[in-house]
Amino acid sequence: MPGWKTSSSEQPPTEKELYCPRNFYLGISIGPILTLVGLDLFIFHFLSDIQDYYKFKDTVPTPVIKVLKVELSVGEDNTEEVSVNYEYKTNGKIYTGDRASIYRGRDNFGSFHRDLYQRIKLFQENKSDELVCYVNPQNPAESVIDNSSRPSRFLAELVFSLIALGWGLNMCIGTLLNKKRYFKSDQ
């Protein structure tokens, strides 16, 4: 960039500074933590939501008999979550459900939670004629009110998990491959 001036004190680190033993221990301690965080996000969030989506994707809508409780909680970071308890009848037996959607936990992607809360609240106040839930045919005690796909949520979970996993593996592998350089004796 023309005219860009750097001060002489801002020199890049030397190879000796870059490969000192403390950086080895830093890389070997932070790398596995980032890898575990990435694996957690990938397995227990992304894959879990995908599994729940396919579990409820082709289920038959079942009318909700009564909404016992519904509330929208908003966190300090503007994340939202709908909490609900409802009753539905399937196979001649009444069950109680507590899942608003296939996604667990809070998020702030659009107005999904507010819209879902309004839909459930209108039914609870008898201002809406019908509310349906989707029941797992293998386990009728398991149900959700909203089984729709939210690509933004899937994509965010996938991207964050792969970034953490990639950085963690890169730190671990890069640190171990350069182990000799970290402990090279100064002769």
Helices and strands as residue ranges (DSSP letters): H 15-18, H 21-40, I 41-47, H 48-56, E 61-74, E 80-90, E 93-97, H 112-124, E 132-136, E 139-144, H 151-177, H 179-182
